[in-house]
Amino acid sequence: MAARHASDHKEAVRLAWKARHVPFGTIALSILLLSGVLSTVSTVWGYGPVNSIP
C-alpha cells in the first residue's frame, strides 16, 4: 500500500510540474515580440515631435 502512495505522489508531482511548465518556444516568442515593441517605442520616442507639414 505504501508503494502505491509513493507512485501516486510521483504522478501528482509530475502533473503539477507540467501544469506550471512554460514551453521554451513560448518564452522565446514572447521575448522576441517584447523586444520588437520596445524597439518600436524607442524609435518613435527618438524622433521626438515631428511637424508633418513642411
N, CA, C and O atoms as a printed pandas DataFrame, in Angstrom:
     atom_number atom_name residue_name chain_id  residue_number  x_coord  y_coord  z_coord
0              1         N          MET        A               1    0.821   -1.190    0.000
1              2        CA          MET        A               1    0.000    0.000    0.000
2              3         C          MET        A               1    0.869    1.259    0.000
3              4         O          MET        A               1    0.523    2.259   -0.629
4              5         N          ALA        A               2    1.987    1.203    0.703
5              6        CA          ALA        A               2    2.872    2.368    0.753
6              7         C          ALA        A               2    3.471    2.656   -0.618
7              8         O          ALA        A               2    3.694    3.815   -0.968
8              9         N          ALA        A               3    3.732    1.607   -1.396
9             10        CA          ALA        A               3    4.297    1.804   -2.736
10            11         C          ALA        A               3    3.298    2.518   -3.639
11            12         O          ALA        A               3    3.683    3.331   -4.479
12            13         N          ARG        A               4    2.038    2.219   -3.466
13            14        CA          ARG        A               4    1.023    2.872   -4.280
14            15         C          ARG        A               4    0.951    4.365   -3.953
15            16         O          ARG        A               4    0.794    5.187   -4.856
16            17         N          HIS        A               5    1.061    4.717   -2.684
17            18        CA          HIS        A               5    1.024    6.121   -2.304
18            19         C          HIS        A               5    2.234    6.860   -2.862
19            20         O          HIS        A               5    2.118    8.012   -3.282
20            21         N          ALA        A               6    3.373    6.218   -2.869
21            22        CA          ALA        A               6    4.582    6.846   -3.409
22            23         C          ALA        A               6    4.428    7.078   -4.906
23            24         O          ALA        A               6    4.805    8.139   -5.405
24            25         N          SER        A               7    3.884    6.111   -5.625
25            26        CA          SER        A               7    3.712    6.291   -7.072
26            27         C          SER        A               7    2.639    7.335   -7.368
27            28         O          SER        A               7    2.758    8.088   -8.335
28            29         N          ASP        A               8    1.592    7.385   -6.545
29            30        CA          ASP        A               8    0.566    8.415   -6.718
30            31         C          ASP        A               8    1.171    9.801   -6.503
31            32         O          ASP        A               8    0.860   10.751   -7.222
32            33         N          HIS        A               9    2.040    9.895   -5.496
33            34        CA          HIS        A               9    2.693   11.182   -5.214
34            35         C          HIS        A               9    3.598   11.594   -6.372
35            36         O          HIS        A               9    3.609   12.760   -6.764
36            37         N          LYS        A              10    4.358   10.644   -6.921
37            38        CA          LYS        A              10    5.248   10.957   -8.045
38            39         C          LYS        A              10    4.438   11.427   -9.253
39            40         O          LYS        A              10    4.828   12.367   -9.946
40            41         N          GLU        A              11    3.317   10.770   -9.494
41            42        CA          GLU        A              11    2.454   11.163  -10.616
42            43         C          GLU        A              11    1.868   12.552  -10.391
43            44         O          GLU        A              11    1.776   13.352  -11.322
44            45         N          ALA        A              12    1.478   12.831   -9.166
45            46        CA          ALA        A              12    0.918   14.149   -8.845
46            47         C          ALA        A              12    1.980   15.238   -9.024
47            48         O          ALA        A              12    1.683   16.314   -9.543
48            49         N          VAL        A              13    3.204   14.965   -8.600
49            50        CA          VAL        A              13    4.291   15.935   -8.763
50            51         C          VAL        A              13    4.566   16.168  -10.238
51            52         O          VAL        A              13    4.775   17.305  -10.660
52            53         N          ARG        A              14    4.566   15.094  -11.026
53            54        CA          ARG        A              14    4.822   15.224  -12.467
54            55         C          ARG        A              14    3.730   16.067  -13.137
55            56         O          ARG        A              14    4.030   16.937  -13.955
56            57         N          LEU        A              15    2.486   15.811  -12.795
57            58        CA          LEU        A              15    1.386   16.570  -13.396
58            59         C          LEU        A              15    1.398   18.029  -12.944
59            60         O          LEU        A              15    1.097   18.924  -13.734
60            61         N          ALA        A              16    1.740   18.273  -11.689
61            62        CA          ALA        A              16    1.802   19.650  -11.190
62            63         C          ALA        A              16    2.909   20.418  -11.905
63            64         O          ALA        A              16    2.732   21.588  -12.242
64            65         N          TRP        A              17    4.061   19.763  -12.142
65            66        CA          TRP        A              17    5.161   20.432  -12.839
66            67         C          TRP        A              17    4.752   20.751  -14.276
67            68         O          TRP        A              17    5.036   21.841  -14.773
68            69         N          LYS        A              18    4.086   19.807  -14.945
69            70        CA          LYS        A              18    3.670   20.046  -16.328
70            71         C          LYS        A              18    2.630   21.159  -16.417
71            72         O          LYS        A              18    2.573   21.871  -17.419
72            73         N          ALA        A              19    1.817   21.314  -15.391
73            74        CA          ALA        A              19    0.796   22.358  -15.398
74            75         C          ALA        A              19    1.440   23.739  -15.277
75            76         O          ALA        A              19    0.914   24.714  -15.814
76            77         N          ARG        A              20    2.563   23.830  -14.583
77            78        CA          ARG        A              20    3.233   25.120  -14.394
78            79         C          ARG        A              20    4.318   25.365  -15.426
79            80         O          ARG        A              20    4.839   26.477  -15.510
80            81         N          HIS        A              21    4.669   24.368  -16.209
81            82        CA          HIS        A              21    5.765   24.474  -17.164
82            83         C          HIS        A              21    5.370   25.342  -18.353
83            84         O          HIS        A              21    4.305   25.143  -18.938
84            85         N          VAL        A              22    6.221   26.305  -18.716
85            86        CA          VAL        A              22    6.003   27.143  -19.889
86            87         C          VAL        A              22    6.998   26.691  -20.955
87            88         O          VAL        A              22    8.204   26.700  -20.708
88            89         N          PRO        A              23    6.523   26.299  -22.125
89            90        CA          PRO        A              23    7.430   25.810  -23.164
90            91         C          PRO        A              23    8.462   26.866  -23.577
91            92         O          PRO        A              23    8.190   28.066  -23.539
92            93         N          PHE        A              24    9.640   26.400  -23.967
93            94        CA          PHE        A              24   10.729   27.299  -24.358
94            95         C          PHE        A              24   10.328   28.152  -25.562
95            96         O          PHE        A              24   10.689   29.327  -25.629
96            97         N          GLY        A              25    9.592   27.583  -26.503
97            98        CA          GLY        A              25    9.168   28.332  -27.684
98            99         C          GLY        A              25    8.279   29.512  -27.327
99           100         O          GLY        A              25    8.378   30.574  -27.941
100          101         N          THR        A              26    7.425   29.334  -26.350
101          102        CA          THR        A              26    6.550   30.422  -25.901
102          103         C          THR        A              26    7.368   31.545  -25.271
103          104         O          THR        A              26    7.101   32.724  -25.507
104          105         N          ILE        A              27    8.358   31.177  -24.472
105          106        CA          ILE        A              27    9.222   32.183  -23.849
106          107         C          ILE        A              27   10.015   32.927  -24.915
107          108         O          ILE        A              27   10.118   34.153  -24.869
108          109         N          ALA        A              28   10.578   32.193  -25.877
109          110        CA          ALA        A              28   11.376   32.819  -26.938
110          111         C          ALA        A              28   10.514   33.767  -27.778
111          112         O          ALA        A              28   10.950   34.877  -28.086
112          113         N          LEU        A              29    9.315   33.354  -28.148
113          114        CA          LEU        A              29    8.425   34.195  -28.943
114          115         C          LEU        A              29    8.005   35.440  -28.165
115          116         O          LEU        A              29    7.921   36.530  -28.732
116          117         N          SER        A              30    7.743   35.282  -26.878
117          118        CA          SER        A              30    7.369   36.430  -26.053
118          119         C          SER        A              30    8.503   37.443  -25.962
119          120         O          SER        A              30    8.268   38.648  -26.044
120          121         N          ILE        A              31    9.732   36.960  -25.792
121          122        CA          ILE        A              31   10.887   37.856  -25.728
122          123         C          ILE        A              31   11.077   38.568  -27.056
123          124         O          ILE        A              31   11.382   39.760  -27.082
124          125         N          LEU        A              32   10.899   37.847  -28.160
125          126        CA          LEU        A              32   11.042   38.453  -29.490
126          127         C          LEU        A              32    9.997   39.549  -29.699
127          128         O          LEU        A              32   10.330   40.635  -30.174
128          129         N          LEU        A              33    8.746   39.276  -29.351
129          130        CA          LEU        A              33    7.690   40.278  -29.507
130          131         C          LEU        A              33    7.913   41.484  -28.597
131          132         O          LEU        A              33    7.714   42.625  -29.013
132          133         N          LEU        A              34    8.325   41.233  -27.364
133          134        CA          LEU        A              34    8.577   42.325  -26.431
134          135         C          LEU        A              34    9.730   43.194  -26.910
135          136         O          LEU        A              34    9.660   44.419  -26.809
136          137         N          SER        A              35   10.787   42.585  -27.429
137          138        CA          SER        A              35   11.913   43.378  -27.928
138          139         C          SER        A              35   11.508   44.192  -29.153
139          140         O          SER        A              35   11.988   45.311  -29.333
140          141         N          GLY        A              36   10.634   43.650  -29.997
141          142        CA          GLY        A              36   10.144   44.402  -31.147
142          143         C          GLY        A              36    9.320   45.602  -30.730
143          144         O          GLY        A              36    9.467   46.688  -31.291
144          145         N          VAL        A              37    8.466   45.413  -29.759
145          146        CA          VAL        A              37    7.638   46.528  -29.268
146          147         C          VAL        A              37    8.518   47.595  -28.628
147          148         O          VAL        A              37    8.325   48.785  -28.875
148          149         N          LEU        A              38    9.479   47.181  -27.808
149          150        CA          LEU        A              38   10.363   48.147  -27.160
150          151         C          LEU        A              38   11.229   48.880  -28.178
151          152         O          LEU        A              38   11.509   50.067  -28.011
152          153         N          SER        A              39   11.653   48.191  -29.224
153          154        CA          SER        A              39   12.431   48.834  -30.277
154          155         C          SER        A              39   11.601   49.885  -31.003
155          156         O          SER        A              39   12.084   50.981  -31.287
156          157         N          THR        A              40   10.360   49.550  -31.300
157          158        CA          THR        A              40    9.470   50.498  -31.968
158          159         C          THR        A              40    9.211   51.720  -31.098
159          160         O          THR        A              40    9.242   52.852  -31.580
160          161         N          VAL        A              41    8.958   51.488  -29.825
161          162        CA          VAL        A              41    8.695   52.598  -28.911
162          163         C          VAL        A              41    9.918   53.496  -28.803
163          164         O          VAL        A              41    9.785   54.719  -28.816
164          165         N          SER        A              42   11.109   52.910  -28.695
165          166        CA          SER        A              42   12.319   53.732  -28.565
166          167         C          SER        A              42   12.607   54.502  -29.850
167          168         O          SER        A              42   13.115   55.623  -29.795
168          169         N          THR        A              43   12.289   53.913  -31.013
169          170        CA          THR        A              43   12.485   54.619  -32.278
170          171         C          THR        A              43   11.535   55.806  -32.386
171          172         O          THR        A              43   11.954   56.899  -32.768
172          173         N          VAL        A              44   10.279   55.608  -32.057
173          174        CA          VAL        A              44    9.302   56.688  -32.121
174          175         C          VAL        A              44    9.662   57.779  -31.115
175          176         O          VAL        A              44    9.536   58.969  -31.405
176          177         N          TRP        A              45   10.104   57.369  -29.951
177          178        CA          TRP        A              45   10.487   58.331  -28.921
178          179         C          TRP        A              45   11.735   59.106  -29.347
179          180         O          TRP        A              45   11.865   60.293  -29.049
180          181         N          GLY        A              46   12.645   58.435  -30.043
181          182        CA          GLY        A              46   13.878   59.086  -30.501
182          183         C          GLY        A              46   13.623   60.169  -31.535
183          184         O          GLY        A              46   14.343   61.167  -31.571
184          185         N          TYR        A              47   12.610   59.992  -32.378
185          186        CA          TYR        A              47   12.300   61.014  -33.376
186          187         C          TYR        A              47   11.768   62.278  -32.720
187          188         O          TYR        A              47   11.976   63.381  -33.226
188          189         N          GLY        A              48   11.095   62.124  -31.617
189          190        CA          GLY        A              48   10.536   63.284  -30.929
190          191         C          GLY        A              48    9.370   63.859  -31.702
191          192         O          GLY        A              48    8.847   63.221  -32.616
192          193         N          PRO        A              49    8.960   65.066  -31.338
193          194        CA          PRO        A              49    7.842   65.684  -32.042
194          195         C          PRO        A              49    8.266   66.057  -33.472
195          196         O          PRO        A              49    9.308   66.678  -33.683
196          197         N          VAL        A              50    7.439   65.665  -34.440
197          198        CA          VAL        A              50    7.745   65.913  -35.844
198          199         C          VAL        A              50    6.573   66.672  -36.450
199          200         O          VAL        A              50    5.418   66.272  -36.306
200          201         N          ASN        A              51    6.879   67.760  -37.120
201          202        CA          ASN        A              51    5.847   68.510  -37.807
202          203         C          ASN        A              51    5.741   67.967  -39.220
203          204         O          ASN        A              51    6.676   68.108  -40.008
204          205         N          SER        A              52    4.613   67.345  -39.552
205          206        CA          SER        A              52    4.452   66.709  -40.854
206          207         C          SER        A              52    4.158   67.719  -41.956
207          208         O          SER        A              52    4.261   67.384  -43.136
208          209         N          ILE        A              53    3.795   68.939  -41.599
209          210        CA          ILE        A              53    3.523   69.969  -42.611
210          211         C          ILE        A              53    4.805   70.764  -42.833
211          212         O          ILE        A              53    5.307   71.386  -41.897
212          213         N          PRO        A              54    5.348   70.757  -44.055
213          214        CA          PRO        A              54    6.631   71.455  -44.301
214          215         C          PRO        A              54    6.493   72.964  -44.257
215          216         O          PRO        A              54    7.477   73.679  -44.444
